[in-house]
Amino acid sequence: MIATDPHAIPHDTPPAHLDGLGPVVLGAIEPFDAQPMLGLPDAAKPAVIAVLAARHQGPVLVLAPTPTNAADLVDALPLWLGERDRSRLLQFPARETAPYERQKPAPDIVEARLSAIESLRQGSPIVVADVDAAAQRTVAAVSAPLELCLGSTIRMADLVRSLDANGYERRRLVVEPSSFAVRGGIVDFWPPAEVEPVRVELFGDDIDSIRRFDPLTQRSTQAVERVAVRPAREWSPGPASEPLIEALLTAVDQDRRDENDAAEATAEAALLTLDLEHLRNGGPTARPDFWTQFLAPGTVFAHLGEDALVIVDEPHDVSSRAEERDRRAEDARAELEWEARIPHGLPHPWLNCDELDAEIHRASHRVRSLSRLASGDQRLPFRPSPRLAGKLSQLFESLRESRGRGAHV
């Protein structure tokens, strides 16, 4: 990557947290601060994103078109981020589940999504997401979770109720994230963003001790002063879901039957409708992962706060990917309805293209877009280095020519 305009590089002392060539990139970007769209080659994107993120004091969401694009950015950005900002970098991955299917997402993906959400609540991370991930619904942006502090009081029943409401599964022993167990006055639970589970011991209603423990040996490893009960799922049934469940039941055509409906398939669709009615009446569900795609009330954008920067990599590609997803969802819904595997009338399992665009351009967000096609006043002074196929003599000659023009290499 070569900065081609020597006059775009200021000689002022740069911010201390910009390492390596960061100050050069900063100097190239500063004259374009008023431009919402920046034109640049793909090779320059990690450097420009890193500097834009490092300059911003609030949370940053980088939206890439595809999972591969997002993974490439996550790999490349640490090379450009200063030491202070590397620890801010997180990926918000997509649940790798097909639309309208009753698949359980991989636990590590759900944990990564919830960890990114928690980081957005607590601080100012740099979160990289692709269209698939950002369009999937997630937990609501709510106030601080229940916090358990050494010496404070809580009724055992209230703690268990909170764990259940946050999606923790009750087990005999806690050996994996998102589960909890109760033994006498002891409650073990494992928040998905934590490395180890925690053990809370109650003496009456008083919190007598809080300790981390090894899930393999079940032995305590560290005493802590406090721990929060954070969501273990992106959606769990509860009073907050009642309006969404009612709206979903209204949308579902419970009486429609097609001529091709086999008895087995019709029963499958009917079971989903009955499950939804059971949820409306306050009952549990054996299919929480299926209903998450419709009933999770939040989006990753809602967690960004008032001072967020959203960087959109290739807006045209982002829109095309969102439109492709919408078509895929429509096709899947039509096929599954025709086969009577799902009830008729279920809504989109993610934000559609228009909804995603509205979330990107929330009034509280500053949006910067990067495009390889933008030109003229929007074009940053970068060009790709020539491809030299390992010929060192040509490399040195190219470097001499670039330096002779005053370019930064």
N, C-alpha and C positions, 0 to 999 in steps of 0.2 A: 504494500500500500504506500503511495507517494502523495504527500501534500504538495500541490503544484503551485500554490500562490504564496510566495515568501512574504508578501505584504499582509497576509491574513494572520501571521504569527506574531503576537505581541511579545514584548520583552519584559513585561511585568512579572513579578514573582508569582507563580501559580499557587493554587491551594495545595497545602502540604500533603493531602491525601491522594494526589494524582501521581502515580509512579510512572517510570519509564517514559514512553512517548505521550503519556496522557496530557502534559502541558501543550504539546504541539497540536494534538487533536482539539483541545479546548480552544486554542487560539483560532483554529479554523472554523469552529462552530459559532463562536461568540457573535460575529457579524450577522448571523442568521437567526438570532434569538426571536425575532418577530415572525419568523416563517413557521406556520404549522406543518408544512410539508418540506422535507429535506431530500434532495436527490443525491445519491451516492451509489457506488458499486457495492455488490454483496460483500466483498472482502473487507470493506471499511465499516460494515455495520456493527460488529462487536465492539470496535474501538469507540464509535460514536455513541452507541447505547451505553457503554460503560461510563463515558464522561457525562452524558446527560443524567444518568442515574446518580453519579457521584456528586454532581452539583445540586441535586434536588434533596431537600431536607426531609421530605415526607415519603410515604410509601410509593413504590414504582411498580407498575404492572406492564410487562412486555408481552404483547400479544402477537404470536407467530401464526402463520396459516396452518401448518401441519405439525403433528407430533415430532416428525424428523427435524423440521426447522427449529422447533423449540429445544430439542435435545442438542442440536448443533450449537445453539446459542449458549446453553448451559455449559457446554464443554469449552467454548471459546471465551466467554466473558471473564473467567478468573485470570486469564493472561493479561487483561487490560484493567481490571478493577484494582484499586490500591488495596493495601493490606487491611485497612479499616473497613472497606466495603465488600471484600470477598465473603465475609461471614454473613452478610445481608442476603446473599444470593440463595434463592429457593426455587424449586420447580413445583408448579401446580399441575399434576398430571390428569389425564382423562381416565374415568372409569371405563375400562375396556370391555364394555358390555353392548350387545346389539340392542337396538331400539325395540321396546315392547316385549323383550324376552325376559324370562325369569332366571337370570344369571346372577350369581353372587360375585361382586367385584373382588379382585385380589386384596387381601387385608393390608398389604404394604402400600398399595395405591391409595386406599381410603385413609390410612395413617398419614401419608404424605400430603394429601389434600387438607386434612384437618390440621396438620402441623403448620401448613402455609397460612391457613385461616387464622390460627392462634397467633402466629407471628404478626399478621396484619393487625390484629386486635391490640397486641402489646407494643409494637414498635413500628419501624419504617423499613421493612425488607424490600428487596428487589425480587419480585416474583415473575417467573417466566411461565406463560401458559400458551397452549395452542387453542385454536377455535373449538375443537372438540371438548376440551377441558372447560373452557370458559363458558360454553353454552350449557353445560350440565348444571342443574340446580344443586344447591348445597344448603348448609345450615343457615339459619337467619342471623343477621347482624343484631345481636342482643347486647344487653349490658353485661357487666362482669359476671363470670360464673360463680357458683357457690364456692366459697373459700373456707377451708378448714384450718384453723389456727390452734396451735398448742395452747391449752388452757381455756379455750372458748367452749361454748356449750352447743349441743345439738342432740335432738332425740334420735335414737337409733332408727325409728320408723321413718323419720324425715330424711335421713341420710340414704336409707335404702330406696325410698321413693325417688329421690333425686338421681341416684345411679340408674334406676330403672327408666326414668323419664329421659335420661341422656343416652339411652341406647346400650347400656352395659348388660351383658348376658350373665345371669346368675349361674355359677358353677360350684362344684364341691371344693376345688382348689383353683387359685388363679395361676395359670401357667402361660397365658397368652394375653396380648393387649385386648382392651375393650370388654373385659370380663370382671366380675366381682364375686366375692364369697363372704359368707357370714358365719362366724363361729362364736357363740356366746356374745361377749361384749367387743369382739374384734371384727372389723370390716376390712377386707383386702380388696383393692381394685387397681386396675392398670390403665391409666390414661394413655391413649394411643400415641401422644407426642412424647411420652416419657420413656427413658431407656429401661427403667426398672419399675415394677409395681410398688405400691405403697400399702402400709398396714396402719390402720387407725384403731387405736385401743381406747374404748370408752369406759369411764368409771361413773356409772349412772348416766347422766347427760353431759358430763365433762370429758373433753378430749384430753386423755392422760398422756398419750404418746403418739407420735407420727414417725414411722420408720420406713425407709426403702428396704426391699428384701430381694434376695436371689430367687427367681421363680423355679429354678431347678432344685435347690436345697431347701427352699422356704425359710432360710435363715436371714435375719436382719443384717443389712450392710451399712446403713447410715441413718442417723437420726436427723430429722428435718423439722423446721419450725412451722411450716405451712404447706398445704397442697390444695389445688383447685380441682373441682369436679367438672371437667370439660367434656364436651360431647364425644361420644364413642362412635356415633354414626352420623351420617349427614341428614338423616331424618329418623325420628322416632314418634310413634303415636302419642297424642296428648291433647289437652284442651286447645292449644294453639293451632292444631291441625283441623279442628272441627269445621270451620268455614270452608277450607279447601276440600275436605272430604265431601261435604254437602254439595259443593259446586261440581265435583267430579261425578257424584251420583246423579246429579241433574243432567249432566252431559251424556252419560251412558244410556244408550237405548236398550233397556232391559228386555223389551218384548220382541225386538226384531229377530227374525229367523230367516235364513236363506235356504233355498231348496237343496243346496248341497250339504247342509249341516248334518254331519254324522252325529249319532247319539253321544259318542265318547267326546267328540270335540265340543258339542253343545254343552255337555256337562262341565268341561274345562272352563269355558267362558262363564258359565253360570256360577262356578265356584269362585271365580274372581269377583263377580258382582256380589255374591253372598259375603265374601271376605270384606269387601268395602262396606257393606251394610253393618257387618259385625264391628268394624272400626268406628262407624258413626255412633254405634251404641256403647262405645267405650271399651270394647273387647280388644284382646291382642290380635296379632296377625302372624302367620307363619311365613309371610312373603314381604318382609320389610324392604328388601332390596328391590323388589319389583315396584313397590309404591313410591320409593324414593325418587324415581325419575319424574313423577307427577306431583308429589306432595311436599318435597323439600322446598321450603319457602324463600330461600335466599339465593344470591348469586355472588361470585367472587368480587364483582364490582361493588356490591353493597358494603363490603368489608374494607374498602379502600380509605374511607374517611373523606374529609373535606379538602385535604391538601395533597391529593394524589396526582401523580403524573402517569398517564397512560401512553405508552409508545407502541404504535401499530406498525408492524413490519409488513410492508406491501399491502395497503388497504384493498386493492383490487383482488389480490389473491385471498385475503381474509373473507371478503364478500363472496367470492366464488366458492370457497370451501363451505361457508355457511349455507349457501343456496344448494350445494350438492348434498349436504347433510339433510336439509329439509326434504329434498326429493327422495332420499334414501328412506327417511322416516315415513313419508307418505306411501311409498311402495311397500314397506314392511307392514304398515298398518292395514293397507288394503288386502294384502295377501293373508295376514293372520285373521282379519275379519271374515274374509271369504272362506277360510278353513275353519271358522268358528273357534279359533284358539284364544281369542280375546273378545270381550263384548264390544259392540259397535259404539263409536262415539268417544273413545279415549282421546285426550288432547295430545299435542306434541310432547315427546318425552324430554325435550330440552328447549332452550330459548330459540325461537325461529330467527330468521335473518334480520327482520325488522326489529325484533326485541333485542337482539344482540347489539345492533347498531345503536339503539337508544341507550343501552347500558354503557357502551363505550363512551358516548357523548353526554353523559350525565353533566348537569350544569356545574357540579363541584369539581369536575376533573379537568386538568389541562391535558390536551391530546397533542402529541407530536407524531407525525407519520413519516416513515422512511420508504422511499421508492427508488428503484434502480432506473425508472423511466423518467422521473422528473428532471427538467432541464432549465436553462435560463437562470433567472434570479434565484431559483430554488436549489441550484446545483452546488454542492459543497466542493471545495478545491481538492478532491481526491481522485486518483485514478489507479487502476490495478497495476502492479508491477508486471513487466513483460515476462512471458514464459520462456525460459532459456534451456529447458531440458538438460539441466546439469552441466552446462558449458560455463565454466568459471570465468574464462576470458571475456565472454559476452556479458556476464554478470558484472564484472568490474568495469567494463566499458559503459554499461548502462548506468551504473552508480555514478561514474565520473560525469556523464552527460547530465544526469539529474541534479547533481550538486552544482554543476556549472550554471544551471538555470536558476539556482537558489532554492530548489525544492528540498523538502525534508523527507528523508527516506526511512 
